């Protein structure tokens, strides 16, 4: 199983966040750096992948959390664990 740890403590902008995600997931160059593109690529993951998400308290990251929740519900190869207990279903 592939494991990816996302620590958004250094994330200071939406653009920086998307660049960070692209690097951590090795997204292709055509990654659109928006939430729809993120959802599309997360639902296309074909190998079992577990993602741990930490330090996502910034307001603009709340929508990213929702994208990860939706994608994990659509893709059986994607597991997501959030550092805040209440965000785990």
N, CA, C and O atoms as a MOPAC input file, in Angstrom:
PM7 MOZYME 1SCF
protein

 N      0.84600 1    -1.17300 1     0.00000 1
 C      0.00000 1     0.00000 1     0.00000 1
 C      0.89600 1     1.24200 1     0.00000 1
 O      1.86700 1     1.32900 1     0.75100 1
 N      0.55100 1     2.17400 1    -0.84000 1
 C      1.25100 1     3.45200 1    -0.89200 1
 C      0.73400 1     4.33400 1     0.24000 1
 O     -0.46900 1     4.37100 1     0.50000 1
 N      1.64200 1     5.04500 1     0.91600 1
 C      1.26000 1     5.92600 1     2.02500 1
 C      1.74800 1     7.33900 1     1.72400 1
 O      2.90300 1     7.54200 1     1.34800 1
 N      0.86200 1     8.30300 1     1.89200 1
 C      1.20000 1     9.70200 1     1.65700 1
 C      0.77400 1    10.50600 1     2.87800 1
 O     -0.37900 1    10.44100 1     3.30500 1
 N      1.70800 1    11.26000 1     3.43200 1
 C      1.42700 1    12.13200 1     4.56900 1
 C      1.37100 1    13.56600 1     4.05600 1
 O      2.31900 1    14.04900 1     3.43800 1
 N      0.26400 1    14.23800 1     4.31400 1
 C      0.10200 1    15.64000 1     3.93000 1
 C      0.08900 1    16.49200 1     5.19100 1
 O     -0.79200 1    16.34800 1     6.03900 1
 N      1.05900 1    17.36700 1     5.30600 1
 C      1.14900 1    18.29200 1     6.44000 1
 C      1.03500 1    19.70200 1     5.88100 1
 O      1.96900 1    20.21700 1     5.26600 1
 N     -0.10500 1    20.31100 1     6.10000 1
 C     -0.37400 1    21.62800 1     5.53100 1
 C      0.08700 1    22.78200 1     6.43400 1
 O     -0.32700 1    23.92200 1     6.22600 1
 N      0.92900 1    22.50700 1     7.42200 1
 C      1.36400 1    23.55600 1     8.34400 1
 C      2.14100 1    24.66500 1     7.63800 1
 O      2.15900 1    25.79900 1     8.11600 1
 N      2.77300 1    24.36500 1     6.52600 1
 C      3.54400 1    25.37800 1     5.79300 1
 C      2.77400 1    25.95200 1     4.60600 1
 O      3.29900 1    26.79600 1     3.87900 1
 N      1.56000 1    25.51100 1     4.40700 1
 C      0.75800 1    25.97500 1     3.28000 1
 C      0.27200 1    27.40000 1     3.53800 1
 O     -0.42600 1    27.65700 1     4.51900 1
 N      0.64400 1    28.31900 1     2.65500 1
 C      0.28500 1    29.72000 1     2.86200 1
 C     -0.67000 1    30.26400 1     1.81200 1
 O     -1.16400 1    31.38400 1     1.94500 1
 N     -0.93600 1    29.48500 1     0.76900 1
 C     -1.83800 1    29.95700 1    -0.28100 1
 C     -2.46400 1    28.77000 1    -0.99900 1
 O     -1.97900 1    27.64300 1    -0.89700 1
 N     -3.54100 1    29.03300 1    -1.72200 1
 C     -4.17000 1    27.97800 1    -2.52100 1
 C     -3.21900 1    27.46300 1    -3.58300 1
 O     -3.13900 1    26.25800 1    -3.82100 1
 N     -2.49200 1    28.37900 1    -4.22600 1
 C     -1.55200 1    27.99000 1    -5.28100 1
 C     -0.44800 1    27.09400 1    -4.71200 1
 O     -0.08200 1    26.07800 1    -5.30300 1
 N      0.06900 1    27.49900 1    -3.55100 1
 C      1.10400 1    26.69300 1    -2.90900 1
 C      0.59200 1    25.33100 1    -2.49200 1
 O      1.31100 1    24.33600 1    -2.58600 1
 N     -0.64500 1    25.28200 1    -2.03300 1
 C     -1.26000 1    24.02400 1    -1.63200 1
 C     -1.36500 1    23.07400 1    -2.82500 1
 O     -1.05300 1    21.88900 1    -2.71000 1
 N     -1.80600 1    23.59900 1    -3.96900 1
 C     -1.93000 1    22.73800 1    -5.14800 1
 C     -0.56500 1    22.26300 1    -5.63600 1
 O     -0.43000 1    21.12600 1    -6.08800 1
 N      0.43400 1    23.11500 1    -5.54900 1
 C      1.78700 1    22.70500 1    -5.93100 1
 C      2.27100 1    21.59000 1    -5.00600 1
 O      2.86300 1    20.61100 1    -5.46000 1
 N      2.01600 1    21.74400 1    -3.71500 1
 C      2.38700 1    20.73000 1    -2.72100 1
 C      1.69100 1    19.40400 1    -3.02400 1
 O      2.32900 1    18.35100 1    -3.00800 1
 N      0.38500 1    19.45000 1    -3.30100 1
 C     -0.35100 1    18.22300 1    -3.62900 1
 C      0.19100 1    17.56800 1    -4.89200 1
 O      0.34000 1    16.34700 1    -4.94700 1
 N      0.48300 1    18.37000 1    -5.89800 1
 C      1.01400 1    17.83500 1    -7.15200 1
 C      2.33300 1    17.10600 1    -6.91200 1
 O      2.58100 1    16.05100 1    -7.49500 1
 N      3.17400 1    17.67300 1    -6.05500 1
 C      4.46000 1    17.03700 1    -5.73900 1
 C      4.26400 1    15.75800 1    -4.94000 1
 O      4.85900 1    14.72900 1    -5.26000 1
 N      3.43500 1    15.81300 1    -3.90500 1
 C      3.24800 1    14.65100 1    -3.03500 1
 C      2.61000 1    13.46700 1    -3.76600 1
 O      2.94000 1    12.31300 1    -3.49200 1
 N      1.70000 1    13.75600 1    -4.69200 1
 C      1.00600 1    12.69300 1    -5.42600 1
 C      1.63600 1    12.39000 1    -6.77800 1
 O      1.19200 1    11.47900 1    -7.47600 1
 N      2.65800 1    13.13700 1    -7.15000 1
 C      3.28300 1    12.98900 1    -8.47300 1
 C      2.24000 1    13.12400 1    -9.57400 1
 O      2.19800 1    12.32800 1   -10.51200 1
 N      1.39200 1    14.15600 1    -9.44000 1
 C      0.37400 1    14.40000 1   -10.45600 1
 C      1.02900 1    14.76000 1   -11.79000 1
 O      2.12500 1    15.32200 1   -11.81200 1
 N      0.36900 1    14.44100 1   -12.89100 1
 C      0.91600 1    14.77900 1   -14.20900 1
 C      0.93600 1    16.29500 1   -14.43800 1
 O      0.26600 1    17.05300 1   -13.73700 1
 N      1.70700 1    16.71100 1   -15.42200 1
 C      1.83600 1    18.14200 1   -15.73100 1
 C      0.50700 1    18.80900 1   -16.02400 1
 O      0.33800 1    20.00100 1   -15.76700 1
 N     -0.43900 1    18.05100 1   -16.56000 1
 C     -1.72400 1    18.65000 1   -16.93000 1
 C     -2.65500 1    18.89500 1   -15.73500 1
 O     -3.78600 1    19.34600 1   -15.91800 1
 N     -2.19000 1    18.60300 1   -14.52100 1
 C     -3.00800 1    18.85600 1   -13.33000 1
 C     -3.45300 1    20.31500 1   -13.32300 1
 O     -2.62200 1    21.22100 1   -13.37900 1
 N     -4.75000 1    20.53900 1   -13.25500 1
 C     -5.32500 1    21.86900 1   -13.38400 1
 C     -5.22300 1    22.75800 1   -12.16600 1
 O     -5.65100 1    23.91100 1   -12.21400 1
 N     -4.66700 1    22.25600 1   -11.06800 1
 C     -4.47300 1    23.03600 1    -9.84500 1
 C     -5.76400 1    23.69800 1    -9.36500 1
 O     -5.78300 1    24.88000 1    -9.02100 1
 N     -6.84600 1    22.90900 1    -9.35100 1
 C     -8.10900 1    23.37200 1    -8.79100 1
 C     -8.80100 1    22.16700 1    -8.15100 1
 O     -8.35500 1    21.03200 1    -8.32300 1
 N     -9.87300 1    22.40400 1    -7.42400 1
 C    -10.51000 1    21.32300 1    -6.67200 1
 C    -11.14000 1    20.26200 1    -7.57000 1
 O    -11.13500 1    19.08200 1    -7.21900 1
 N    -11.67700 1    20.65300 1    -8.70600 1
 C    -12.24800 1    19.66300 1    -9.62800 1
 C    -11.16600 1    18.73900 1   -10.16500 1
 O    -11.36000 1    17.52500 1   -10.24500 1
 N    -10.03200 1    19.31300 1   -10.53100 1
 C     -8.92100 1    18.50500 1   -11.04400 1
 C     -8.38400 1    17.58700 1    -9.94300 1
 O     -8.04900 1    16.43200 1   -10.20800 1
 N     -8.30100 1    18.09400 1    -8.71500 1
 C     -7.85700 1    17.26900 1    -7.59400 1
 C     -8.79200 1    16.07800 1    -7.41500 1
 O     -8.33500 1    14.94300 1    -7.27900 1
 N    -10.08300 1    16.33000 1    -7.41500 1
 C    -11.06500 1    15.25100 1    -7.27200 1
 C    -10.89400 1    14.22000 1    -8.38700 1
 O    -10.87600 1    13.01600 1    -8.13100 1
 N    -10.77200 1    14.69300 1    -9.60600 1
 C    -10.61700 1    13.77300 1   -10.74400 1
 C     -9.40600 1    12.86700 1   -10.56600 1
 O     -9.50800 1    11.65500 1   -10.76100 1
 N     -8.25900 1    13.43900 1   -10.19500 1
 C     -7.05300 1    12.62800 1   -10.06600 1
 C     -7.10900 1    11.69800 1    -8.85100 1
 O     -6.58000 1    10.58700 1    -8.90200 1
 N     -7.73700 1    12.13500 1    -7.77000 1
 C     -7.87600 1    11.25100 1    -6.60900 1
 C     -8.77500 1    10.06000 1    -6.91000 1
 O     -8.52300 1     8.95500 1    -6.43000 1
 N     -9.80500 1    10.27400 1    -7.69100 1
 C    -10.71100 1     9.15400 1    -8.01900 1
 C    -10.11700 1     8.23600 1    -9.08100 1
 O    -10.65600 1     7.16000 1    -9.33800 1
 N     -9.01600 1     8.64800 1    -9.69800 1
 C     -8.35300 1     7.80500 1   -10.70400 1
 C     -7.20000 1     6.99200 1   -10.13300 1
 O     -6.55600 1     6.24800 1   -10.87300 1
 N     -6.92300 1     7.11200 1    -8.84900 1
 C     -5.83800 1     6.33500 1    -8.23700 1
 C     -6.17300 1     4.86000 1    -8.36500 1
 O     -7.27100 1     4.43100 1    -8.01100 1
 N     -5.20800 1     4.07500 1    -8.87900 1
 C     -5.47500 1     2.66400 1    -9.15000 1
 C     -4.77700 1     1.70800 1    -8.19900 1
 O     -5.08600 1     0.51600 1    -8.19600 1
 N     -3.84700 1     2.19600 1    -7.39600 1
 C     -3.20500 1     1.31200 1    -6.42200 1
 C     -3.67200 1     1.70500 1    -5.01800 1
 O     -3.93500 1     2.88100 1    -4.76600 1
 N     -3.77800 1     0.74800 1    -4.11200 1
 C     -4.20500 1     1.08600 1    -2.75100 1
 C     -3.31000 1     2.18000 1    -2.16100 1
 O     -2.08700 1     2.04800 1    -2.11400 1
 N     -3.94400 1     3.24700 1    -1.71800 1
 C     -3.21600 1     4.41900 1    -1.22100 1
 C     -3.88500 1     4.92600 1     0.04300 1
 O     -5.10000 1     5.12000 1     0.07900 1
 N     -3.08700 1     5.14100 1     1.08200 1
 C     -3.57900 1     5.70300 1     2.33600 1
 C     -2.97100 1     7.09100 1     2.50300 1
 O     -1.75700 1     7.26600 1     2.39400 1
 N     -3.82300 1     8.06800 1     2.76600 1
 C     -3.38400 1     9.44700 1     2.91700 1
 C     -3.70500 1     9.92000 1     4.33200 1
 O     -4.84100 1     9.81000 1     4.79200 1
 N     -2.69600 1    10.44300 1     5.00900 1
 C     -2.88800 1    11.06200 1     6.32000 1
 C     -2.81700 1    12.56500 1     6.14600 1
 O     -1.86300 1    13.07600 1     5.55900 1
 N     -3.81300 1    13.28100 1     6.64600 1
 C     -3.88400 1    14.73200 1     6.45100 1
 C     -3.80200 1    15.43100 1     7.80200 1
 O     -4.58700 1    15.15300 1     8.70800 1
 N     -2.82900 1    16.35400 1     7.92300 1
 C     -2.54600 1    17.03800 1     9.18000 1
 C     -2.45300 1    18.54900 1     8.98000 1
 O     -2.10200 1    19.02300 1     7.90000 1
 N     -2.77000 1    19.29300 1    10.02900 1
 C     -2.60700 1    20.75800 1    10.05700 1
 C     -3.34200 1    21.45400 1     8.91300 1
 O     -2.74700 1    22.18100 1     8.11800 1
 N     -4.63000 1    21.21600 1     8.85300 1
 C     -5.44900 1    21.78500 1     7.77600 1
 C     -6.48100 1    22.76500 1     8.34200 1
 O     -7.64000 1    22.76700 1     7.92800 1
 N     -6.05400 1    23.57900 1     9.27300 1
 C     -6.96200 1    24.50600 1     9.94500 1
 C     -7.29000 1    25.76000 1     9.14700 1
 O     -8.24600 1    26.45900 1     9.48400 1
 N     -6.54300 1    26.06300 1     8.11900 1
 C     -6.81400 1    27.27500 1     7.35200 1
 C     -8.14000 1    27.15600 1     6.61500 1
 O     -8.53200 1    26.07600 1     6.17400 1
 N     -8.81400 1    28.27900 1     6.49500 1
 C    -10.16100 1    28.30300 1     5.92900 1
 C    -10.22800 1    27.67400 1     4.53100 1
 O    -11.14100 1    26.89900 1     4.24900 1
 N     -9.27800 1    27.99800 1     3.66200 1
 C     -9.34400 1    27.48600 1     2.28600 1
 C     -9.06700 1    25.98600 1     2.18900 1
 O     -9.29700 1    25.38100 1     1.14200 1
 N     -8.58000 1    25.38600 1     3.26800 1
 C     -8.33300 1    23.94700 1     3.23600 1
 C     -9.57400 1    23.13300 1     3.57300 1
 O     -9.59000 1    21.92200 1     3.35600 1
 N    -10.61000 1    23.77000 1     4.09600 1
 C    -11.84400 1    23.04500 1     4.42500 1
 C    -12.45700 1    22.39900 1     3.17700 1
 O    -12.97300 1    21.28300 1     3.24800 1
 N    -12.40200 1    23.08400 1     2.05400 1
 C    -12.94300 1    22.51400 1     0.81700 1
 C    -12.06600 1    21.36200 1     0.31900 1
 O    -12.56700 1    20.44000 1    -0.32400 1
 N    -10.77700 1    21.40900 1     0.60800 1
 C     -9.88200 1    20.30900 1     0.23200 1
 C    -10.25200 1    19.05900 1     1.02400 1
 O    -10.25000 1    17.95300 1     0.48300 1
 N    -10.56500 1    19.23400 1     2.29200 1
 C    -10.99500 1    18.11100 1     3.12900 1
 C    -12.23400 1    17.46300 1     2.52400 1
 O    -12.32300 1    16.23700 1     2.45900 1
 N    -13.18100 1    18.27000 1     2.08600 1
 C    -14.40200 1    17.73200 1     1.46700 1
 C    -14.09500 1    16.97900 1     0.17700 1
 O    -14.71400 1    15.95200 1    -0.10300 1
 N    -13.14900 1    17.47800 1    -0.60800 1
 C    -12.76300 1    16.78700 1    -1.84400 1
 C    -12.18600 1    15.41500 1    -1.50900 1
 O    -12.53000 1    14.42400 1    -2.15300 1
 N    -11.31100 1    15.35000 1    -0.50600 1
 C    -10.74200 1    14.06100 1    -0.11400 1
 C    -11.82000 1    13.11000 1     0.40100 1
 O    -11.78600 1    11.91800 1     0.09700 1
 N    -12.77100 1    13.61900 1     1.17400 1
 C    -13.86400 1    12.77600 1     1.67800 1
 C    -14.69100 1    12.21900 1     0.52200 1
 O    -14.99300 1    11.02600 1     0.49100 1
 N    -15.05700 1    13.07600 1    -0.42500 1
 C    -15.83500 1    12.62800 1    -1.58300 1
 C    -15.06500 1    11.61100 1    -2.41200 1
 O    -15.61400 1    10.58900 1    -2.82400 1
 N    -13.79400 1    11.89400 1    -2.65100 1
 C    -12.98300 1    10.99800 1    -3.48600 1
 C    -12.82200 1     9.63100 1    -2.84500 1
 O    -12.87200 1     8.61100 1    -3.53200 1
 N    -12.62900 1     9.60400 1    -1.53100 1
 C    -12.46400 1     8.28700 1    -0.88100 1
 C    -13.76100 1     7.47600 1    -0.92600 1
 O    -13.72700 1     6.24600 1    -0.94500 1
 N    -14.89300 1     8.16200 1    -0.94300 1
 C    -16.16500 1     7.45200 1    -1.05900 1
 C    -16.38300 1     6.89600 1    -2.46000 1
 O    -17.13800 1     5.94000 1    -2.64100 1
 N    -15.72800 1     7.48700 1    -3.44700 1
 C    -15.88000 1     7.04500 1    -4.82900 1
 C    -14.79200 1     6.07500 1    -5.28400 1
 O    -14.98400 1     5.34400 1    -6.25600 1
 N    -13.65400 1     6.06200 1    -4.59200 1
 C    -12.52900 1     5.25300 1    -5.03900 1
 C    -12.13500 1     4.27700 1    -3.94200 1
 O    -11.65300 1     4.68600 1    -2.88600 1
 N    -12.33900 1     2.99900 1    -4.18700 1
 C    -12.03900 1     1.97600 1    -3.18600 1
 C    -10.54400 1     1.83500 1    -2.92600 1
 O    -10.15100 1     1.21900 1    -1.93500 1
 N     -9.70500 1     2.39100 1    -3.79100 1
 C     -8.26100 1     2.33100 1    -3.60500 1
 C     -7.72200 1     3.45400 1    -2.73000 1
 O     -6.53200 1     3.47500 1    -2.41600 1
 N     -8.57400 1     4.37800 1    -2.33600 1
 C     -8.14100 1     5.53400 1    -1.56500 1
 C     -8.68600 1     5.48000 1    -0.14400 1
 O     -9.89500 1     5.39000 1     0.06700 1
 N     -7.77700 1     5.53600 1     0.82700 1
 C     -8.14100 1     5.64900 1     2.24300 1
 C     -7.58700 1     6.96900 1     2.74900 1
 O     -6.47900 1     7.36400 1     2.38900 1
 N     -8.35900 1     7.65000 1     3.58400 1
 C     -7.93300 1     8.94500 1     4.10500 1
 C     -8.13700 1     8.96700 1     5.60900 1
 O     -9.19100 1     8.57800 1     6.11300 1
 N     -7.11400 1     9.42800 1     6.32200 1
 C     -7.18500 1     9.57900 1     7.77000 1
 C     -6.87600 1    11.03500 1     8.08900 1
 O     -5.83600 1    11.56400 1     7.69600 1
 N     -7.79200 1    11.67200 1     8.80500 1
 C     -7.63200 1    13.07100 1     9.18700 1
 C     -7.15200 1    13.15400 1    10.62900 1
 O     -7.51300 1    12.32100 1    11.46000 1
 N     -6.33300 1    14.16800 1    10.92400 1
 C     -5.80800 1    14.31200 1    12.28600 1
 C     -6.89400 1    14.69800 1    13.28900 1
 O     -6.76200 1    14.41300 1    14.47900 1
 N     -7.96400 1    15.34300 1    12.82300 1
 C     -9.07600 1    15.67000 1    13.71000 1
 C    -10.06900 1    14.51500 1    13.69900 1
 O    -10.59300 1    14.14300 1    12.64900 1
 N    -10.31600 1    13.96700 1    14.84700 1
 C    -11.17800 1    12.79300 1    14.95000 1
 C    -12.53600 1    13.02700 1    14.32100 1
 O    -13.07500 1    12.13800 1    13.66300 1
 N    -13.09800 1    14.21600 1    14.51500 1
 C    -14.44400 1    14.49200 1    14.00400 1
 C    -14.52500 1    14.49000 1    12.47200 1
 O    -15.61800 1    14.37100 1    11.91900 1
 N    -13.39500 1    14.61700 1    11.78400 1
 C    -13.41300 1    14.60700 1    10.32000 1
 C    -13.36200 1    13.19900 1     9.73800 1
 O    -13.57300 1    13.01600 1     8.53900 1
 N    -13.08900 1    12.22500 1    10.56300 1
 C    -13.07200 1    10.82900 1    10.11400 1
 C    -14.48400 1    10.26200 1    10.22900 1
 O    -15.17500 1    10.47500 1    11.22600 1
 N    -14.88500 1     9.55900 1     9.22600 1
 C    -16.23000 1     8.96900 1     9.21900 1
 C    -16.18500 1     7.52000 1     9.59900 1
 O    -17.22400 1     6.86100 1     9.64600 1

